[in-house]
Amino acid sequence: NPGKSCCIYILKIPIILKLSLLITDFLHRYLLCEVCVSDQKNLLLLDDRSIYNAAKAAVSRVHGDYGFALTSIGFSVKYLNAHTGIVFLRCRKSHYRLIWSALPFITSLENRGQRVPCFLNCLHVGGTIRTCQNFLVRYNTQQLHRMLLLCQSEEERSEIRKAVLSCTLMKDTNVDYEESEEED
């Protein structure tokens, strides 16, 4: 139990320790990144392993063996959407700044023998995936509003308005993504 205490006797002097201090809980940070490429078709070539290897190589180049060793434990790519280029990187809270500072040095990703020139734009750093998802919804809504100002015709404006209205978190998540595409 985290609330219990224990008493240890060292040289007949009682030392009271909280058990919660003995149990180490590793906190994590999630980096919400956007993979920016010149040709959107190249996003489909990416996978989580290529992003993982590129991030580890960038940390090694920028921070050396020490930074590589610190970030090698607990670092992973939790989510990659190859259609939108959104990536969730997970790392330990104590070392997230090492990975964050190495992201601008990623200039290309290599997968299946093909090199894709790109860069990673860190949009948000959060303590949970949920906070990153909520930020992503707000960010996408802002981007759609910006696109609305740049529209030339009324038809384009109506399509973007429809996209803005559909950009909400719904409580009923039983709707399949494929079913919603068929309705459009």
N, CA, C and O of each residue as an XYZ file, in Angstrom:
736
protein
N       0.835     -1.192      0.000
C       0.000      0.000      0.000
C       0.871      1.243      0.000
O       1.855      1.304      0.737
N       0.528      2.240     -0.814
C       1.355      3.446     -0.863
C       1.260      4.292      0.399
O       2.155      5.098      0.650
N       0.198      4.140      1.213
C       0.048      4.967      2.395
C       0.699      4.384      3.634
O       0.797      5.075      4.648
N       1.148      3.134      3.590
C       1.725      2.484      4.765
C       3.150      2.956      5.003
O       3.846      3.409      4.094
N       3.551      2.833      6.246
C       4.916      3.168      6.629
C       5.572      1.930      7.199
O       4.896      1.026      7.691
N       6.865      1.893      7.132
C       7.585      0.799      7.763
C       8.706      1.396      8.609
O       9.163      2.512      8.365
N       9.123      0.654      9.575
C      10.138      1.130     10.497
C      11.355      0.219     10.383
O      11.239     -0.996     10.540
N      12.497      0.790     10.116
C      13.746      0.041     10.002
C      14.656      0.486     11.134
O      14.817      1.680     11.386
N      15.247     -0.487     11.809
C      16.155     -0.166     12.904
C      17.594     -0.295     12.428
O      18.035     -1.379     12.047
N      18.315      0.799     12.451
C      19.737      0.800     12.130
C      20.453      1.321     13.365
O      20.226      2.450     13.800
N      21.315      0.489     13.923
C      22.031      0.794     15.159
C      21.075      1.231     16.270
O      21.324      2.200     16.988
N      19.965      0.479     16.387
C      18.942      0.695     17.410
C      18.271      2.071     17.321
O      17.689      2.539     18.300
N      18.352      2.729     16.132
C      17.667      4.002     15.901
C      16.566      3.736     14.882
O      16.852      3.316     13.760
N      15.331      3.971     15.249
C      14.260      3.692     14.288
C      14.240      4.726     13.156
O      14.298      5.932     13.394
N      14.159      4.237     11.954
C      14.056      5.093     10.769
C      12.738      4.735     10.088
O      12.539      3.599      9.656
N      11.863      5.690     10.001
C      10.544      5.462      9.410
C      10.593      5.920      7.955
O      10.934      7.062      7.647
N      10.245      5.003      7.091
C      10.246      5.285      5.654
C       8.844      5.104      5.114
O       8.133      4.182      5.512
N       8.455      5.960      4.232
C       7.196      5.774      3.520
C       7.437      4.751      2.420
O       8.399      4.867      1.660
N       6.574      3.757      2.332
C       6.737      2.743      1.302
C       6.572      3.322     -0.090
O       7.138      2.799     -1.051
N       5.796      4.402     -0.212
C       5.601      4.995     -1.538
C       6.902      5.575     -2.070
O       7.067      5.688     -3.284
N       7.836      5.947     -1.189
C       9.123      6.450     -1.645
C      10.018      5.330     -2.136
O      10.918      5.555     -2.945
N       9.770      4.115     -1.645
C      10.585      2.995     -2.073
C      10.197      2.508     -3.462
O      11.026      1.974     -4.199
N       8.941      2.694     -3.806
C       8.459      2.251     -5.114
C       8.624      3.411     -6.086
O       8.008      4.463     -5.917
N       9.442      3.218     -7.083
C       9.652      4.287     -8.058
C       8.661      4.139     -9.198
O       8.523      3.068     -9.789
N       7.991      5.209     -9.488
C       7.034      5.250    -10.577
C       7.635      6.116    -11.675
O       7.874      7.305    -11.469
N       7.877      5.530    -12.831
C       8.492      6.266    -13.926
C       7.414      7.029    -14.689
O       6.541      6.434    -15.320
N       7.492      8.334    -14.619
C       6.545      9.172    -15.330
C       7.029      9.365    -16.759
O       8.229      9.343    -17.032
N       6.087      9.552    -17.654
C       6.412      9.694    -19.063
C       5.915     11.026    -19.605
O       5.054     11.676    -19.013
N       6.470     11.410    -20.727
C       6.015     12.553    -21.499
C       5.742     12.052    -22.917
O       6.409     11.152    -23.426
N       4.749     12.663    -23.522
C       4.373     12.326    -24.888
C       4.614     13.552    -25.753
O       4.104     14.636    -25.470
N       5.392     13.371    -26.802
C       5.668     14.450    -27.741
C       4.779     14.240    -28.967
O       4.882     13.222    -29.652
N       3.924     15.193    -29.229
C       3.055     15.159    -30.403
C       3.792     15.877    -31.525
O       4.033     17.082    -31.454
N       4.144     15.129    -32.551
C       4.941     15.685    -33.650
C       4.205     15.522    -34.967
O       3.340     14.660    -35.127
N       4.579     16.375    -35.897
C       4.043     16.335    -37.248
C       5.214     16.122    -38.200
O       6.185     16.878    -38.174
N       5.121     15.096    -39.039
C       6.158     14.845    -40.035
C       5.823     15.696    -41.251
O       4.787     15.500    -41.887
N       6.699     16.637    -41.571
C       6.474     17.559    -42.689
C       7.311     17.120    -43.877
O       8.538     17.061    -43.793
N       6.649     16.813    -44.976
C       7.314     16.399    -46.205
C       6.820     17.286    -47.344
O       5.751     17.889    -47.261
N       7.620     17.355    -48.408
C       7.219     18.168    -49.553
C       6.137     17.475    -50.387
O       5.254     18.136    -50.933
N       6.207     16.150    -50.484
C       5.226     15.386    -51.242
C       4.451     14.487    -50.279
O       5.041     13.615    -49.640
N       3.143     14.688    -50.169
C       2.326     13.945    -49.215
C       2.325     12.443    -49.497
O       2.075     11.658    -48.582
N       2.593     12.026    -50.711
C       2.622     10.603    -51.035
C       3.745      9.886    -50.296
O       3.659      8.686    -50.035
N       4.802     10.628    -49.960
C       5.930     10.017    -49.256
C       5.590      9.629    -47.820
O       6.293      8.816    -47.220
N       4.526     10.197    -47.263
C       4.139      9.829    -45.904
C       3.753      8.361    -45.799
O       3.965      7.733    -44.762
N       3.192      7.820    -46.858
C       2.767      6.427    -46.835
C       3.937      5.451    -46.770
O       3.749      4.277    -46.449
N       5.138      5.928    -47.070
C       6.320      5.071    -46.997
C       6.840      4.912    -45.569
O       7.668      4.039    -45.309
N       6.372      5.732    -44.654
C       6.935      5.755    -43.309
C       6.302      4.704    -42.410
O       5.139      4.335    -42.575
N       7.087      4.237    -41.467
C       6.582      3.386    -40.400
C       7.231      3.802    -39.093
O       8.159      4.612    -39.083
N       6.748      3.253    -37.998
C       7.225      3.678    -36.686
C       8.687      3.349    -36.452
O       9.373      4.064    -35.720
N       9.173      2.281    -37.060
C      10.575      1.893    -36.881
C      11.525      2.925    -37.497
O      12.581      3.207    -36.930
N      11.159      3.487    -38.643
C      12.028      4.484    -39.277
C      12.093      5.769    -38.448
O      13.150      6.393    -38.353
N      10.975      6.161    -37.856
C      10.970      7.350    -37.008
C      11.759      7.092    -35.725
O      12.501      7.957    -35.259
N      11.594      5.907    -35.163
C      12.340      5.533    -33.956
C      13.849      5.575    -34.224
O      14.602      6.163    -33.447
N      14.284      4.960    -35.311
C      15.716      4.933    -35.640
C      16.261      6.333    -35.928
O      17.377      6.659    -35.525
N      15.485      7.156    -36.619
C      15.942      8.513    -36.926
C      16.055      9.357    -35.660
O      16.995     10.140    -35.518
N      15.111      9.206    -34.745
C      15.170      9.964    -33.490
C      16.348      9.511    -32.634
O      17.041     10.338    -32.042
N      16.576      8.211    -32.566
C      17.709      7.705    -31.783
C      19.041      8.158    -32.386
O      19.969      8.506    -31.656
N      19.133      8.153    -33.707
C      20.360      8.610    -34.365
C      20.581     10.105    -34.134
O      21.717     10.540    -33.946
N      19.511     10.888    -34.147
C      19.633     12.336    -33.910
C      20.078     12.605    -32.473
O      20.919     13.474    -32.243
N      19.533     11.881    -31.517
C      19.948     12.046    -30.119
C      21.412     11.671    -29.968
O      22.152     12.336    -29.242
N      21.831     10.626    -30.637
C      23.231     10.202    -30.566
C      24.168     11.251    -31.163
O      25.232     11.526    -30.610
N      23.764     11.840    -32.304
C      24.589     12.874    -32.928
C      24.681     14.134    -32.078
O      25.754     14.720    -31.941
N      23.559     14.545    -31.509
C      23.502     15.810    -30.795
C      24.048     15.689    -29.371
O      24.798     16.554    -28.921
N      23.677     14.628    -28.665
C      24.018     14.505    -27.249
C      25.047     13.422    -26.950
O      25.405     13.221    -25.790
N      25.523     12.727    -27.965
C      26.567     11.737    -27.767
C      26.074     10.454    -27.111
O      24.873     10.191    -27.037
N      27.030      9.664    -26.639
C      26.714      8.376    -26.028
C      25.911      8.534    -24.739
O      25.053      7.708    -24.430
N      26.194      9.593    -23.997
C      25.484      9.812    -22.739
C      23.993     10.049    -22.997
O      23.148      9.434    -22.345
N      23.670     10.920    -23.928
C      22.274     11.178    -24.264
C      21.595      9.966    -24.866
O      20.421      9.704    -24.600
N      22.337      9.226    -25.680
C      21.794      8.008    -26.283
C      21.435      6.999    -25.207
O      20.377      6.372    -25.268
N      22.315      6.838    -24.214
C      22.067      5.876    -23.138
C      20.884      6.304    -22.271
O      20.073      5.469    -21.870
N      20.784      7.601    -21.980
C      19.682      8.080    -21.145
C      18.326      7.883    -21.813
O      17.347      7.536    -21.152
N      18.273      8.101    -23.104
C      16.987      8.034    -23.796
C      16.666      6.647    -24.335
O      15.557      6.425    -24.821
N      17.598      5.717    -24.263
C      17.329      4.395    -24.830
C      16.325      3.608    -24.000
O      15.657      2.719    -24.529
N      16.204      3.914    -22.715
C      15.246      3.217    -21.867
C      13.948      4.021    -21.839
O      13.944      5.202    -21.489
N      12.882      3.386    -22.201
C      11.573      4.021    -22.109
C      11.157      4.831    -23.312
O      10.078      5.423    -23.291
N      11.955      4.888    -24.360
C      11.591      5.657    -25.554
C      10.888      4.747    -26.547
O      11.356      3.642    -26.820
N       9.764      5.208    -27.089
C       9.052      4.421    -28.091
C       8.168      5.345    -28.938
O       7.843      6.466    -28.548
N       7.801      4.836    -30.090
C       6.833      5.508    -30.948
C       5.493      4.850    -30.651
O       5.287      3.682    -30.979
N       4.585      5.592    -30.032
C       3.310      5.020    -29.614
C       2.281      5.017    -30.735
O       1.420      4.138    -30.778
N       2.356      5.983    -31.640
C       1.328      6.100    -32.668
C       1.911      6.816    -33.870
O       2.653      7.788    -33.730
N       1.572      6.329    -35.047
C       1.945      6.989    -36.300
C       0.771      6.888    -37.253
O       0.283      5.793    -37.533
N       0.319      8.022    -37.747
C      -0.698      8.050    -38.781
C       0.008      8.431    -40.076
O       0.402      9.582    -40.265
N       0.163      7.462    -40.956
C       0.907      7.691    -42.191
C       0.148      8.569    -43.171
O       0.742      9.074    -44.124
N      -1.136      8.763    -42.965
C      -1.911      9.613    -43.876
C      -1.797     11.088    -43.507
O      -1.751     11.951    -44.384
N      -1.750     11.375    -42.202
C      -1.677     12.773    -41.760
C      -0.278     13.173    -41.316
O       0.019     14.365    -41.232
N       0.589     12.207    -41.029
C       1.938     12.513    -40.580
C       2.021     12.853    -39.106
O       2.984     13.489    -38.679
N       1.038     12.449    -38.316
C       1.034     12.711    -36.873
C       1.713     11.551    -36.156
O       1.449     10.382    -36.437
N       2.602     11.908    -35.214
C       3.376     10.910    -34.472
C       3.311     11.237    -32.981
O       3.443     12.396    -32.587
N       3.108     10.212    -32.157
C       3.225     10.331    -30.713
C       4.492      9.609    -30.282
O       4.629      8.405    -30.500
N       5.417     10.340    -29.671
C       6.639      9.754    -29.130
C       6.514      9.713    -27.613
O       6.096     10.694    -26.998
N       6.873      8.589    -27.009
C       6.814      8.456    -25.558
C       8.226      8.302    -25.014
O       9.024      7.528    -25.542
N       8.526      9.037    -23.967
C       9.837      8.930    -23.327
C       9.683      9.251    -21.843
O       8.628      9.712    -21.408
N      10.704      9.015    -21.095
C      10.669      9.305    -19.671
C      10.675     10.811    -19.442
O      11.287     11.575    -20.188
N       9.977     11.207    -18.392
C       9.825     12.627    -18.088
C      11.164     13.298    -17.835
O      11.370     14.450    -18.218
N      12.067     12.584    -17.196
C      13.344     13.197    -16.824
C      14.250     13.458    -18.024
O      15.195     14.240    -17.917
N      13.979     12.816    -19.169
C      14.879     12.953    -20.314
C      14.183     13.408    -21.596
O      14.766     13.302    -22.675
N      12.954     13.910    -21.502
C      12.243     14.264    -22.728
C      12.887     15.438    -23.447
O      12.762     15.560    -24.666
N      13.576     16.306    -22.709
C      14.198     17.469    -23.354
C      15.340     17.059    -24.281
O      15.631     17.763    -25.248
N      15.983     15.942    -24.000
C      17.053     15.462    -24.888
C      16.477     15.077    -26.247
O      17.046     15.413    -27.285
N      15.360     14.380    -26.237
C      14.731     13.979    -27.502
C      14.141     15.195    -28.194
O      14.270     15.349    -29.409
N      13.500     16.051    -27.431
C      12.873     17.252    -27.973
C      13.901     18.142    -28.661
O      13.632     18.690    -29.730
N      15.063     18.288    -28.059
C      16.092     19.146    -28.651
C      16.767     18.504    -29.852
O      17.388     19.208    -30.649
N      16.665     17.188    -30.004
C      17.290     16.516    -31.145
C      16.369     16.427    -32.364
O      16.839     16.149    -33.467
N      15.073     16.658    -32.184
C      14.122     16.540    -33.298
C      14.427     17.466    -34.477
O      14.253     17.035    -35.617
N      14.868     18.705    -34.276
C      15.159     19.557    -35.441
C      16.308     19.047    -36.312
O      16.463     19.494    -37.449
N      17.105     18.129    -35.800
C      18.237     17.620    -36.556
C      17.888     16.407    -37.408
O      18.757     15.838    -38.068
N      16.626     16.012    -37.395
C      16.169     14.942    -38.286
C      15.820     15.588    -39.622
O      14.887     16.386    -39.711
N      16.577     15.238    -40.659
C      16.354     15.830    -41.980
C      15.764     14.850    -42.974
O      15.255     15.256    -44.018
N      15.826     13.566    -42.662
C      15.237     12.566    -43.552
C      14.969     11.287    -42.766
O      15.580     11.026    -41.730
N      14.042     10.506    -43.291
C      13.713      9.206    -42.717
C      13.945      8.155    -43.783
O      13.630      8.364    -44.954
N      14.495      7.027    -43.372
C      14.783      5.964    -44.326
C      13.937      4.748    -44.012
O      13.880      4.287    -42.872
N      13.275      4.231    -45.055
C      12.440      3.054    -44.891
C      12.422      2.270    -46.195
O      12.225      2.835    -47.271
N      12.625      0.985    -46.088
C      12.620      0.079    -47.244
C      13.575      0.546    -48.335
O      13.269      0.444    -49.523
N      14.714      1.051    -47.934
C      15.727      1.477    -48.879
C      15.474      2.822    -49.521
O      16.273      3.265    -50.346
N      14.397      3.478    -49.169
C      14.096      4.790    -49.734
C      14.281      5.854    -48.670
O      13.871      5.685    -47.522
N      14.895      6.937    -49.061
C      15.137      8.058    -48.157
C      14.094      9.146    -48.447
O      13.965      9.615    -49.578
N      13.357      9.534    -47.403
C      12.310     10.539    -47.531
C      12.791     11.815    -46.838
O      12.913     11.829    -45.613
N      13.067     12.890    -47.591
C      13.465     14.146    -46.938
C      12.284     14.760    -46.192
O      11.200     14.922    -46.751
N      12.504     15.095    -44.939
C      11.430     15.642    -44.116
C      12.011     16.301    -42.873
O      13.223     16.282    -42.657
N      11.151     16.875    -42.072
C      11.534     17.335    -40.744
C      10.363     17.104    -39.801
O       9.215     17.008    -40.235
N      10.663     17.014    -38.506
C       9.639     16.790    -37.497
C       9.356     18.095    -36.764
O      10.264     18.739    -36.239
N       8.099     18.467    -36.737
C       7.653     19.669    -36.054
C       6.951     19.227    -34.769
O       5.903     18.583    -34.828
N       7.516     19.565    -33.620
C       6.908     19.196    -32.337
C       5.795     20.191    -32.029
O       6.049     21.381    -31.841
N       4.557     19.694    -31.978
C       3.396     20.544    -31.769
C       3.060     20.722    -30.296
O       2.611     21.792    -29.884
N       3.277     19.668    -29.495
C       2.830     19.698    -28.102
C       3.595     18.654    -27.293
O       3.962     17.597    -27.808
N       3.825     18.966    -26.029
C       4.390     18.008    -25.083
C       3.387     17.862    -23.964
O       3.009     18.848    -23.331
N       2.944     16.624    -23.709
C       1.923     16.397    -22.695
C       2.271     15.241    -21.789
O       3.159     14.441    -22.084
N       1.560     15.167    -20.686
C       1.781     14.099    -19.720
C       1.015     12.834    -20.031
O       1.374     11.755    -19.559
N      -0.050     12.956    -20.830
C      -0.840     11.783    -21.203
C      -1.167     11.853    -22.698
O      -1.059     12.907    -23.326
N      -1.560     10.728    -23.238
C      -1.966     10.695    -24.645
C      -3.247     11.497    -24.826
O      -3.438     12.141    -25.858
N      -4.126     11.460    -23.826
C      -5.394     12.180    -23.924
C      -5.179     13.684    -24.074
O      -5.858     14.318    -24.882
N      -4.253     14.269    -23.316
C      -4.010     15.712    -23.453
C      -3.458     16.036    -24.834
O      -3.773     17.081    -25.404
N      -2.642     15.150    -25.366
C      -2.122     15.362    -26.723
C      -3.234     15.247    -27.757
O      -3.252     16.003    -28.729
N      -4.161     14.313    -27.563
C      -5.282     14.179    -28.488
C      -6.179     15.416    -28.447
O      -6.615     15.905    -29.489
N      -6.452     15.918    -27.249
C      -7.275     17.118    -27.132
C      -6.601     18.312    -27.800
O      -7.259     19.111    -28.466
N      -5.286     18.431    -27.620
C      -4.566     19.508    -28.294
C      -4.648     19.349    -29.808
O      -4.814     20.331    -30.533
N      -4.534     18.121    -30.279
C      -4.565     17.867    -31.718
C      -5.912     18.270    -32.326
O      -5.955     18.797    -33.438
N      -6.999     18.027    -31.610
C      -8.316     18.438    -32.104
C      -8.378     19.955    -32.204
O      -8.849     20.488    -33.209
N      -7.909     20.661    -31.173
C      -7.911     22.131    -31.215
C      -7.004     22.644    -32.332
O      -7.358     23.594    -33.030
N      -5.844     22.027    -32.502
C      -4.892     22.446    -33.534
C      -5.492     22.261    -34.932
O      -5.386     23.149    -35.778
N      -6.116     21.116    -35.166
C      -6.710     20.859    -36.482
C      -7.865     21.817    -36.762
O      -8.053     22.244    -37.901
N      -8.637     22.155    -35.735
C      -9.716     23.118    -35.919
C      -9.166     24.487    -36.288
O      -9.712     25.161    -37.161
N      -8.088     24.901    -35.627
C      -7.454     26.181    -35.963
C      -6.926     26.185    -37.388
O      -7.066     27.176    -38.105
N      -6.319     25.076    -37.798
C      -5.798     24.983    -39.162
C      -6.928     25.073    -40.184
O      -6.781     25.717    -41.223
N      -8.056     24.427    -39.886
C      -9.179     24.482    -40.814
C      -9.756     25.891    -40.902
O     -10.171     26.322    -41.978
N      -9.787     26.614    -39.778
C     -10.259     28.007    -39.806
C      -9.317     28.882    -40.637
O      -9.766     29.774    -41.356
N      -8.035     28.627    -40.537
C      -7.076     29.386    -41.358
C      -7.276     29.095    -42.835
O      -7.176     29.992    -43.673
N      -7.560     27.828    -43.152
C      -7.802     27.471    -44.546
C      -9.067     28.133    -45.071
O      -9.157     28.462    -46.253
N     -10.042     28.329    -44.191
C     -11.301     28.955    -44.587
C     -11.080     30.381    -45.089
O     -11.753     30.830    -46.016
N     -10.143     31.081    -44.478
C      -9.843     32.452    -44.900
C      -9.166     32.507    -46.268
O      -9.247     33.520    -46.963
N      -8.503     31.424    -46.653
C      -7.770     31.399    -47.916
C      -8.590     30.856    -49.088
O      -8.087     30.784    -50.209
N      -9.830     30.480    -48.845
C     -10.652     29.889    -49.906
C     -11.006     30.927    -50.972
O     -11.205     32.105    -50.672
N     -11.080     30.474    -52.196
C     -11.394     31.342    -53.323
C     -12.877     31.300    -53.689
O     -13.453     32.327    -54.049
N     -13.499     30.121    -53.600
C     -14.897     29.999    -54.019
C     -15.781     29.590    -52.835
O     -15.295     29.154    -51.791
N     -17.083     29.746    -53.033
C     -18.039     29.375    -51.989
C     -18.095     27.858    -51.799
O     -18.366     27.379    -50.698
N     -17.842     27.107    -52.864
C     -17.834     25.651    -52.774
C     -16.701     25.168    -51.851
O     -16.896     24.271    -51.032
N     -15.539     25.769    -51.998
C     -14.415     25.424    -51.114
C     -14.738     25.773    -49.671
O     -14.422     25.006    -48.762
N     -15.364     26.920    -49.454
C     -15.729     27.347    -48.094
C     -16.715     26.363    -47.453
O     -16.596     26.041    -46.271
N     -17.681     25.892    -48.233
C     -18.674     24.964    -47.672
C     -18.018     23.623    -47.309
O     -18.388     23.010    -46.308
N     -17.060     23.169    -48.104
C     -16.358     21.928    -47.774
C     -15.541     22.076    -46.488
O     -15.493     21.162    -45.666
N     -14.910     23.217    -46.326
C     -14.098     23.437    -45.127
C     -14.995     23.623    -43.909
O     -14.661     23.145    -42.825
N     -16.115     24.299    -44.061
C     -17.063     24.441    -42.939
C     -17.548     23.070    -42.476
O     -17.667     22.812    -41.278
N     -17.822     22.205    -43.432
C     -18.258     20.850    -43.104
C     -17.163     20.118    -42.334
O     -17.452     19.400    -41.378
N     -15.916     20.295    -42.742
C     -14.795     19.658    -42.047
C     -14.617     20.218    -40.639
O     -14.295     19.476    -39.710
N     -14.828     21.536    -40.475
C     -14.706     22.155    -39.146
C     -15.787     21.621    -38.217
O     -15.516     21.321    -37.054
N     -17.004     21.500    -38.720
C     -18.094     21.010    -37.886
C     -17.921     19.543    -37.507
O     -18.399     19.120    -36.455
N     -17.254     18.775    -38.335
C     -17.052     17.357    -38.018
C     -15.842     17.143    -37.113
O     -15.584     16.012    -36.699
N     -15.109     18.181    -36.802
C     -13.886     18.078    -36.001
C     -14.202     18.276    -34.520
O     -13.784     19.267    -33.922
N     -14.934     17.343    -33.931
C     -15.257     17.398    -32.511
C     -15.036     16.030    -31.894
O     -15.048     15.014    -32.590
N     -14.837     16.011    -30.601
C     -14.732     14.740    -29.886
C     -16.142     14.264    -29.575
O     -16.886     14.928    -28.854
N     -16.505     13.111    -30.121
C     -17.840     12.575    -29.885
C     -17.778     11.575    -28.746
O     -16.816     10.818    -28.610
N     -18.832     11.587    -27.921
C     -18.883     10.628    -26.820
C     -19.204      9.244    -27.327
O     -18.756      8.257    -26.743
N     -19.976      9.141    -28.408
C     -20.320      7.850    -28.974
C     -19.270      7.481    -29.998
O     -19.271      8.005    -31.112
N     -18.373      6.580    -29.627
C     -17.285      6.196    -30.523
C     -17.545      4.853    -31.175
O     -16.612      4.200    -31.642
N     -18.822      4.424    -31.214
C     -19.145      3.144    -31.829
C     -19.166      3.221    -33.347
O     -19.197      2.187    -34.015
N     -19.150      4.424    -33.903
C     -19.187      4.594    -35.347
C     -17.835      4.229    -35.919
O     -16.801      4.738    -35.488
N     -17.858      3.354    -36.881
C     -16.620      2.916    -37.513
C     -16.128      3.981    -38.473
O     -16.937      4.651    -39.114
N     -14.824      4.151    -38.588
C     -14.246      5.136    -39.495
C     -14.630      4.819    -40.936
O     -14.910      5.731    -41.715
N     -14.646      3.540    -41.298
C     -14.964      3.163    -42.677
C     -16.432      3.474    -42.991
O     -16.753      3.873    -44.110
N     -17.329      3.290    -42.003
C     -18.728      3.591    -42.232
C     -18.936      5.080    -42.456
O     -19.751      5.473    -43.291
N     -18.200      5.920    -41.711
C     -18.359      7.363    -41.879
C     -17.822      7.824    -43.223
O     -18.304      8.819    -43.765
N     -16.841      7.131    -43.772
C     -16.339      7.495    -45.093
C     -17.358      7.131    -46.178
O     -17.493      7.854    -47.165
N     -18.081      6.006    -46.000
C     -19.048      5.589    -47.010
C     -20.219      6.557    -47.069
O     -20.815      6.733    -48.132
N     -20.566      7.197    -45.937
C     -21.687      8.116    -45.923
C     -21.365      9.398    -46.676
O     -22.273     10.028    -47.217
N     -20.102      9.801    -46.726
C     -19.705     11.064    -47.388
C     -19.836     10.983    -48.849
O     -19.544     11.953    -49.549
